[in-house]
Amino acid sequence: MIQFGCAIPGGSFMPEGVAEVPTAPDVQIREKCRAVLKAGFDFTECGGGMLTGLNAEQRENLLNENAKDSLKLLAVNSLFPGHYRLADPDSGKDEYLAYAANLFGIMRDLGAKYAVLGSGAARTIHADAYSYEEGLETLTGFITKLGAEADRYGITVVIEPLRKAETNIFVTVPESGDYVRKLNTPGVKLLYDAFHMAEEGTDVSCVGEYADLLRHCHIAEAPKRSRPGSPDSGDLSYNRRFAQELIKAGYRGGVSVECGYTDFAEDIRLAHAYLHEIFQ
């Protein structure tokens, strides 16, 4: 059975997100996750920067809150901050892996399963400083180590295809799916994001082709990354067709609303109702 979730705003490294981590990230996470669950969603999702921004006391507070009544955190997006250079042969990979290990530890303690490797700026290959091939080789080496580290914590890294406006690697579902299949390493699978797919003109028929690798999904309306079903959509039929392809492929994972919000409470209420409509 497909489950529905919602990525909470705040502390995200997404271009459309709120870049500044709140003063009390544990309170922000708790309140927004509770609002998502109260709206009827099955699970929640937050930005990695919100979790790594926790100090020891805030982390303990959040763990205690989760132990009393689960926040149902399933996934964490925006895995790395934008100033990291994952494909740069001369960058500090040990530092990056240590950052990820810290985040994976928090995720494990909260019960989250999926770490979303979006992080378009961090994974971009800067071919002016080195060749594209060298950058891809470096990035592949890092992702292999990242997957092994995630696996140690019971976490799966899911590579998120992003539109060309955000990165120059893993842009389409076929490119990303072929890469994950060839990589064939523990701890690394695939995510579909309907917003990025629509922005790149990806035919939804590819959904079934990589369904065996799929572990998580994001959904929003293009071109403004607005809530699913928003009237400012460029093509309201796209997410409907995306939903039907997921059903046809036998997908049983989560579909998470990841969008900009104008009125958080009202937007998530409308998004929840719309997801139930298009996934019938």
Order of alpha helices (4+ residues) and beta strands (2+ residues): beta-alpha-beta-alpha-alpha-beta-alpha-beta-alpha-alpha-beta-alpha-beta-alpha-beta-alpha-beta-alpha
